[in-house]
Amino acid sequence: MKIVSLVLKFMPDYADEIKAAVETVPGASVAADSGDGRMIVLLEDGPDYAVSDSIIQVHQIPQVMSATLSYEYSDEVHALEEN
């Protein structure tokens, strides 16, 4: 399992449009919208998609000026240690 969070920056007038676009990306959800052009997005991998693909899709949403990785978790290292 992989989980990441991104901080998106954009012009505040586009918040609703960006939120709707984020929610179409596999494994993506909006965790917080500050109302001033910043939004925290959570991404989780799934059986048919990778977090890396979802990050690219979110970054390519029109009107998103930047997407900064702020948190990353992976339990793959723990799975390897158990073997």
WOSULFEN-V200455 format. One line per field, one symbol per residue. psi: psi as a letter, one per 20 degrees, with the letter a starting at -180 (. if undefined). A space follows every 50 residues. Layout:
psi->???
//
This chain:
psi->pppqqqoqprphijgggggghgiippjqqphqoiikjqpppppprrhjqq hhghgggghjpqiohqoppiqpppjhghhhhh.
//
